[in-house]
Amino acid sequence: MLTRGPLGLSLAAAVGVVAARAALRTTRRVAPRGVLDRTNFRGRTVSLAGGPALAVGASAAAALGAGHPAGAAAALVAGVGAGAVGLYDDIVGARPDQRAAKGFAGHLAALRRGRVTSGLVKIVGVGATGVAAAALLSADRRRPTGHPAVRGADLLLGAGVIAGMANLVNLLDLRPGRAAKAGLLVAGPLLTGPSAGTAAGTAGAVLGLLPDDLDERVMLGDCGANSLGALLGVALAQRSGPLGRAAALGVIAALTAASERVSFTQVIQRTAGLRELDALGRRTP
């Protein structure tokens, strides 16, 4: 485990960059031809290899930077677990029979007809990894103990923050670099205190892949976006107690609910500042 001083945080970020780049090269080499190819919003063929690369690189670096075994285990479970079910949905969800089910309601409707969709597997899997990661964080003996009901609520709130962030970041992954930039903005304030090492390792991996993402050579997909969000959720949970987790979960829930009614892409395009930040570094048509 690395220390949380400036040198330790810099090393965690550097490990994130190197691990993500190495994982990207490996993914490109071992993935069967065409399996990870997708068409992006501009009609270009882009590889989903960025997703596994981010999941592996960010999870490893966040675990190294966490500073204690419980935090390291939580980062690995959240990052790898959310990334794995996201990758399953990226691959299986591309099949024609899976594309009809959209949103949580669509997946539940398919289940009522006796069909388990890849999206439902992802929803359940991300929720399970959130619970497991929050339970590992609660095992950290340095966290204050209290009434069992308070500890139980704290665990559920932590699970909600981790799973909710995984879903929210995935909702932003509609344009090159958008989810990555959002992840960096969230990670910035978390680079102090108990969450510092987790956030630094995660941010390093994002920075390592951001040029390829912006240049439309790779995309994060559900795998990368879910993993990134889950790791940011772990950092948020590390930094806060029940009240802080409840506040974070309230914001996450509000933004998620808003996404059902409004298009984040349209809001960004209509808002000065957000529009320029969203386009920053992206290749021109």
C-alpha positions as CSV (number, residue, x, y, z in Angstrom):
1,M,0.0,0.0,0.0
2,L,1.2,3.5,-0.8
3,T,1.2,6.4,1.6
4,R,-1.3,9.3,1.1
5,G,1.3,12.0,0.8
6,P,2.0,13.8,-2.4
7,L,4.6,11.2,-3.5
8,G,2.2,8.3,-2.7
9,L,-0.6,9.9,-4.7
10,S,1.7,10.6,-7.6
11,L,2.8,7.0,-7.6
12,A,-0.8,5.8,-7.5
13,A,-1.7,8.0,-10.5
14,A,1.5,6.9,-12.4
15,V,0.6,3.2,-11.7
16,G,-2.9,3.9,-13.1
17,V,-1.5,5.4,-16.3
18,V,1.0,2.5,-16.9
19,A,-1.5,-0.2,-15.9
20,A,-4.2,1.1,-18.1
21,R,-1.9,1.5,-21.1
22,A,-0.5,-2.0,-20.6
23,A,-4.0,-3.5,-20.3
24,L,-5.1,-1.7,-23.4
25,R,-2.3,-3.3,-25.4
26,T,-3.1,-6.7,-24.0
27,T,-6.8,-6.4,-24.7
28,R,-6.2,-5.4,-28.3
29,R,-3.8,-8.3,-28.7
30,V,-6.0,-11.1,-27.2
31,A,-9.5,-10.0,-28.1
32,P,-11.0,-11.9,-31.1
33,R,-11.1,-9.9,-34.2
34,G,-14.3,-7.7,-34.4
35,V,-15.8,-8.7,-31.1
36,L,-15.0,-5.4,-29.5
37,D,-15.7,-3.2,-32.6
38,R,-18.6,-0.8,-32.4
39,T,-20.0,2.1,-34.4
40,N,-19.9,5.4,-32.6
41,F,-22.2,8.4,-32.9
42,R,-20.4,9.6,-36.0
43,G,-20.5,6.3,-37.7
44,R,-16.8,5.5,-37.1
45,T,-15.7,2.0,-36.0
46,V,-14.2,2.3,-32.5
47,S,-12.9,-0.5,-30.2
48,L,-14.4,-1.2,-26.8
49,A,-10.9,-2.2,-25.6
50,G,-10.8,1.0,-23.5
51,G,-13.4,-0.5,-21.2
52,P,-11.4,-3.6,-20.0
53,A,-8.2,-1.5,-20.0
54,L,-9.8,1.1,-17.6
55,A,-11.4,-1.5,-15.4
56,V,-8.1,-3.4,-14.9
57,G,-5.8,-0.3,-14.7
58,A,-8.0,1.8,-12.5
59,S,-8.9,-1.1,-10.1
60,A,-5.3,-2.1,-9.6
61,A,-4.0,1.5,-9.1
62,A,-6.9,2.4,-6.8
63,A,-6.3,-0.7,-4.7
64,L,-2.6,0.1,-4.5
65,G,-3.4,3.7,-3.4
66,A,-6.2,2.8,-1.0
67,G,-3.8,2.7,2.0
68,H,-5.3,-0.2,3.9
69,P,-6.5,-3.8,3.0
70,A,-10.2,-3.1,3.4
71,G,-10.1,-0.2,1.0
72,A,-8.0,-2.1,-1.5
73,A,-10.4,-5.1,-1.4
74,A,-13.3,-2.7,-1.9
75,A,-11.7,-1.1,-4.9
76,L,-10.9,-4.4,-6.5
77,V,-14.4,-5.8,-6.0
78,A,-16.2,-2.6,-7.2
79,G,-13.9,-1.9,-10.1
80,V,-13.4,-5.4,-11.5
81,G,-17.0,-6.6,-10.6
82,A,-18.8,-3.6,-12.2
83,G,-16.4,-3.8,-15.2
84,A,-17.0,-7.5,-15.7
85,V,-20.8,-7.3,-15.8
86,G,-20.5,-4.2,-18.0
87,L,-18.3,-6.1,-20.4
88,Y,-20.9,-8.9,-20.4
89,D,-23.5,-6.4,-21.4
90,D,-21.3,-4.8,-24.0
91,I,-20.8,-8.1,-25.8
92,V,-24.1,-10.0,-25.2
93,G,-26.2,-6.9,-25.3
94,A,-25.1,-6.2,-28.9
95,R,-27.0,-9.3,-30.1
96,P,-30.3,-8.5,-31.9
97,D,-32.5,-10.3,-29.5
98,Q,-31.1,-8.2,-26.6
99,R,-31.5,-4.8,-28.1
100,A,-35.3,-4.6,-27.7
101,A,-35.2,-4.2,-23.9
102,K,-34.4,-0.6,-23.0
103,G,-34.1,0.8,-19.5
104,F,-34.9,-0.8,-16.2
105,A,-38.6,-1.1,-17.1
106,G,-37.8,-2.9,-20.3
107,H,-35.5,-5.4,-18.6
108,L,-38.2,-6.1,-16.0
109,A,-40.8,-6.6,-18.7
110,A,-38.5,-9.1,-20.5
111,L,-38.1,-10.9,-17.2
112,R,-41.8,-11.2,-16.7
113,R,-41.9,-12.9,-20.1
114,G,-39.3,-15.4,-18.9
115,R,-36.3,-13.8,-20.6
116,V,-33.2,-12.7,-18.6
117,T,-31.5,-9.8,-20.5
118,S,-27.9,-8.9,-20.4
119,G,-28.9,-5.5,-19.1
120,L,-30.7,-7.1,-16.1
121,V,-27.6,-9.2,-15.4
122,K,-25.6,-5.9,-15.4
123,I,-28.1,-4.2,-13.0
124,V,-28.1,-7.0,-10.5
125,G,-24.3,-7.5,-10.8
126,V,-23.5,-3.8,-10.3
127,G,-25.8,-3.8,-7.3
128,A,-24.2,-6.9,-5.8
129,T,-20.7,-5.5,-6.2
130,G,-21.8,-2.3,-4.5
131,V,-23.1,-4.2,-1.5
132,A,-19.9,-6.3,-1.4
133,A,-17.6,-3.3,-1.7
134,A,-19.6,-1.3,1.0
135,A,-19.4,-4.3,3.3
136,L,-15.6,-4.5,2.9
137,L,-15.3,-0.8,3.7
138,S,-17.4,-1.3,6.9
139,A,-14.9,-3.9,7.9
140,D,-12.3,-1.2,8.2
141,R,-11.8,-1.1,12.0
142,R,-10.8,2.6,11.8
143,R,-14.4,3.5,10.9
144,P,-16.4,4.5,14.0
145,T,-18.8,1.8,15.4
146,G,-22.3,2.5,16.6
147,H,-25.8,1.1,16.8
148,P,-26.3,-1.9,14.5
149,A,-29.2,-0.1,12.7
150,V,-26.9,2.9,12.0
151,R,-24.1,0.6,10.7
152,G,-26.7,-1.3,8.5
153,A,-28.0,2.0,7.1
154,D,-24.4,3.2,6.5
155,L,-23.7,0.0,4.6
156,L,-26.8,0.3,2.4
157,L,-26.1,3.9,1.7
158,G,-22.5,3.1,0.7
159,A,-23.8,0.3,-1.6
160,G,-26.2,2.8,-3.1
161,V,-23.5,5.4,-3.7
162,I,-21.2,2.8,-5.4
163,A,-23.8,1.2,-7.6
164,G,-25.5,4.6,-8.3
165,M,-22.3,6.2,-9.4
166,A,-21.5,3.2,-11.7
167,N,-24.9,3.7,-13.4
168,L,-24.6,7.5,-13.5
169,V,-21.2,7.6,-15.2
170,N,-22.5,5.0,-17.7
171,L,-25.3,7.4,-18.6
172,L,-22.7,10.0,-19.6
173,D,-20.8,7.7,-21.9
174,L,-22.5,9.0,-25.1
175,R,-19.7,11.1,-26.6
176,P,-15.9,10.6,-26.8
177,G,-14.2,11.6,-23.5
178,R,-17.4,12.7,-21.8
179,A,-17.5,10.0,-19.1
180,A,-13.7,10.3,-18.6
181,K,-13.9,14.0,-18.1
182,A,-16.8,13.7,-15.7
183,G,-14.8,11.1,-13.7
184,L,-11.8,13.4,-13.4
185,L,-14.0,16.3,-12.2
186,V,-15.5,14.0,-9.5
187,A,-12.1,12.6,-8.6
188,G,-10.5,16.1,-8.1
189,P,-12.2,17.0,-4.7
190,L,-11.6,13.4,-3.5
191,L,-7.8,13.7,-3.7
192,T,-7.5,14.5,0.0
193,G,-8.4,12.5,3.1
194,P,-9.3,8.8,3.2
195,S,-10.4,8.7,-0.4
196,A,-7.2,10.3,-1.8
197,G,-5.3,7.1,-2.9
198,T,-8.4,5.5,-4.5
199,A,-9.2,8.7,-6.4
200,A,-5.6,9.2,-7.5
201,G,-5.2,5.7,-8.9
202,T,-8.5,5.9,-10.7
203,A,-7.7,9.3,-12.2
204,G,-4.4,8.1,-13.4
205,A,-5.9,5.3,-15.4
206,V,-8.5,7.7,-16.9
207,L,-5.7,10.1,-17.9
208,G,-3.8,7.2,-19.5
209,L,-6.7,6.4,-21.8
210,L,-8.2,9.8,-22.3
211,P,-6.2,10.7,-25.5
212,D,-7.4,7.5,-27.2
213,D,-10.9,8.1,-26.1
214,L,-11.0,11.7,-27.4
215,D,-9.5,10.6,-30.7
216,E,-12.1,8.0,-31.1
217,R,-9.7,5.1,-31.2
218,V,-11.3,3.4,-28.2
219,M,-14.5,3.9,-26.2
220,L,-15.2,2.9,-22.6
221,G,-18.5,1.2,-23.1
222,D,-20.5,-0.2,-20.1
223,C,-17.4,-2.0,-18.9
224,G,-15.2,1.1,-18.5
225,A,-17.9,3.5,-17.5
226,N,-19.4,1.2,-14.9
227,S,-16.0,0.4,-13.4
228,L,-15.0,4.1,-13.3
229,G,-18.2,5.1,-11.6
230,A,-18.0,2.3,-9.1
231,L,-14.5,3.3,-8.1
232,L,-15.5,6.9,-7.7
233,G,-18.4,5.6,-5.6
234,V,-15.9,3.7,-3.4
235,A,-13.9,6.9,-3.0
236,L,-17.0,8.9,-2.0
237,A,-18.0,6.2,0.5
238,Q,-14.5,6.2,2.0
239,R,-14.7,9.9,2.5
240,S,-18.1,10.1,4.2
241,G,-20.2,8.8,7.0
242,P,-24.0,8.1,6.9
243,L,-25.0,11.8,6.4
244,G,-22.5,12.4,3.6
245,R,-23.4,9.1,1.9
246,A,-27.1,10.0,2.1
247,A,-26.4,13.4,0.5
248,A,-24.3,11.9,-2.2
249,L,-26.9,9.3,-2.9
250,G,-29.6,12.0,-3.1
251,V,-27.7,13.9,-5.8
252,I,-27.0,10.7,-7.7
253,A,-30.6,9.6,-7.6
254,A,-31.8,13.1,-8.7
255,L,-29.5,13.1,-11.7
256,T,-30.4,9.6,-12.6
257,A,-34.1,10.5,-12.4
258,A,-33.5,13.6,-14.5
259,S,-31.9,11.5,-17.2
260,E,-35.2,9.7,-17.8
261,R,-36.9,13.1,-18.7
262,V,-34.2,15.1,-20.3
263,S,-31.2,14.4,-22.6
264,F,-27.9,15.1,-21.0
265,T,-26.4,15.6,-24.4
266,Q,-29.0,18.3,-25.3
267,V,-28.4,20.1,-21.9
268,I,-24.7,20.1,-22.5
269,Q,-25.1,21.4,-26.0
270,R,-27.3,24.3,-24.8
271,T,-25.1,25.3,-21.9
272,A,-22.1,27.5,-22.4
273,G,-19.1,26.2,-20.6
274,L,-20.3,22.7,-20.5
275,R,-20.5,22.6,-24.3
276,E,-16.9,23.8,-24.6
277,L,-15.6,21.5,-21.9
278,D,-17.4,18.5,-23.5
279,A,-15.8,19.2,-26.9
280,L,-12.3,20.0,-25.5
281,G,-9.7,17.8,-27.0
282,R,-12.1,15.9,-29.2
283,R,-11.2,15.3,-32.8
284,T,-13.0,17.4,-35.4
285,P,-15.4,15.7,-37.8
